[in-house]
Amino acid sequence: MSPQLFLTVVKNRVITLDKRWLVLCLLLVVSLIYWLDEYTGQLTFFAPFYVFPVAISASLLSRRWTIFFVSLCSLARVQVFSQTFPVGSSSLMVFDIAQSFVLFAAIAILAITIQRMSQRQSRYADFLETHLRHLRRQKRIKASIRRALPEDADEIVEVAVCGARSGGLSEELSNTVLQKTIAKAFRQGIVEGQTIRDVWIGGKQKVSVEFWVSIINGRVAGFFMLYGLDSMNGSERELHAMVVKDDYLGLGIGSAMTDFFCMHFKNRRLFAACKPDSKMMKMLTRRGFAFFCSTDNEYVIIDRHN
């Protein structure tokens, strides 16, 4: 038997044992109420105390046990009541039992309803707490997004290498010599705001370029790069790359940068070059981007009209 299976069996037995003890305790409580009710006779009535075992069984035990304790308490209550106030006919006895059963059943239903409401409120409170933590984290991440500085270039290349390893960017970035060249080009692009790129109509042109980074604990956790479409310096922008460093995956940085890109440039026509079925393409598709065209390499172009 595996350790996990053994722990599961032990846990189930402990739960079963706990329920057996609870059933035994409730039976003792019902017996005690019945004895007190019968012992005191007409001096006082303990029948209202049957509410407690009924409510507890409804809250903590199965529906079978709930019905059992509702029935048991009804019979016990009618038995003592009939001795104190004899009933003349069996039909009245049946009516009294049915009346008691309905009363205790209503109490059980009320206990179950309260328990379910409490569970729903607890789940909703947990949801609100989780959602609030998520919003706070997203707010901190969005506040960390800024325009890149020249000194960020080396760290941007490190993040880009992570993207190459995960398949989001070209594998050529694994070349150390190429990394130094790219870092120099990124630094120059950050300073000048322009770079040379292959344009869709063919050839190379100097276009505007923007680098944005997400800074977590003083380090570049992710970046995205925007290109102009051509040398005409139009308002259109192409999201050419977006990468999050491996150490910061799962924190919502990619989603925050995507939202920032869509909102910060919402008055422009936006494009993005993505690999098919990549995370970036899925995030942008959920934000209204659609297929625009294919390229000669493995990328596709998607766009969004504002």
Rosetta blueprint (number, residue, H / E / L):
1 M L
2 S L
3 P H
4 Q H
5 L H
6 F H
7 L H
8 T H
9 V H
10 V H
11 K H
12 N H
13 R H
14 V H
15 I H
16 T H
17 L H
18 D H
19 K H
20 R H
21 W H
22 L H
23 V H
24 L H
25 C H
26 L H
27 L H
28 L H
29 V H
30 V H
31 S H
32 L H
33 I H
34 Y H
35 W H
36 L H
37 D H
38 E H
39 Y H
40 T H
41 G L
42 Q L
43 L L
44 T L
45 F L
46 F L
47 A H
48 P H
49 F H
50 Y H
51 V H
52 F H
53 P H
54 V H
55 A H
56 I H
57 S H
58 A H
59 S H
60 L H
61 L L
62 S L
63 R H
64 R H
65 W H
66 T H
67 I H
68 F H
69 F H
70 V H
71 S H
72 L H
73 C H
74 S H
75 L H
76 A H
77 R H
78 V H
79 Q H
80 V H
81 F H
82 S H
83 Q H
84 T H
85 F L
86 P L
87 V L
88 G L
89 S L
90 S H
91 S H
92 L H
93 M H
94 V H
95 F H
96 D H
97 I H
98 A H
99 Q H
100 S H
101 F H
102 V H
103 L H
104 F H
105 A H
106 A H
107 I H
108 A H
109 I H
110 L H
111 A H
112 I H
113 T H
114 I H
115 Q H
116 R H
117 M H
118 S H
119 Q H
120 R H
121 Q H
122 S H
123 R H
124 Y H
125 A H
126 D H
127 F H
128 L H
129 E H
130 T H
131 H H
132 L H
133 R H
134 H H
135 L H
136 R H
137 R H
138 Q H
139 K H
140 R H
141 I H
142 K H
143 A H
144 S L
145 I E
146 R E
147 R E
148 A L
149 L L
150 P H
151 E H
152 D H
153 A H
154 D H
155 E H
156 I H
157 V H
158 E H
159 V H
160 A H
161 V H
162 C H
163 G H
164 A H
165 R H
166 S H
167 G L
168 G L
169 L L
170 S L
171 E H
172 E H
173 L H
174 S H
175 N L
176 T H
177 V H
178 L H
179 Q H
180 K H
181 T H
182 I H
183 A H
184 K H
185 A H
186 F H
187 R H
188 Q H
189 G H
190 I H
191 V H
192 E H
193 G L
194 Q E
195 T E
196 I E
197 R E
198 D E
199 V L
200 W L
201 I L
202 G L
203 G L
204 K E
205 Q E
206 K E
207 V E
208 S E
209 V E
210 E E
211 F E
212 W E
213 V E
214 S E
215 I E
216 I E
217 N L
218 G L
219 R E
220 V E
221 A E
222 G E
223 F E
224 F E
225 M E
226 L E
227 Y E
228 G L
229 L L
230 D L
231 S L
232 M L
233 N L
234 G L
235 S L
236 E L
237 R E
238 E E
239 L E
240 H E
241 A E
242 M E
243 V E
244 V E
245 K L
246 D H
247 D H
248 Y H
249 L L
250 G L
251 L L
252 G L
253 I H
254 G H
255 S H
256 A H
257 M H
258 T H
259 D H
260 F H
261 F H
262 C H
263 M H
264 H H
265 F L
266 K L
267 N L
268 R L
269 R L
270 L E
271 F E
272 A E
273 A E
274 C E
275 K L
276 P L
277 D L
278 S L
279 K H
280 M H
281 M H
282 K H
283 M H
284 L H
285 T H
286 R H
287 R L
288 G L
289 F L
290 A E
291 F E
292 F E
293 C E
294 S E
295 T L
296 D L
297 N L
298 E L
299 Y L
300 V E
301 I E
302 I E
303 D E
304 R E
305 H L
306 N L
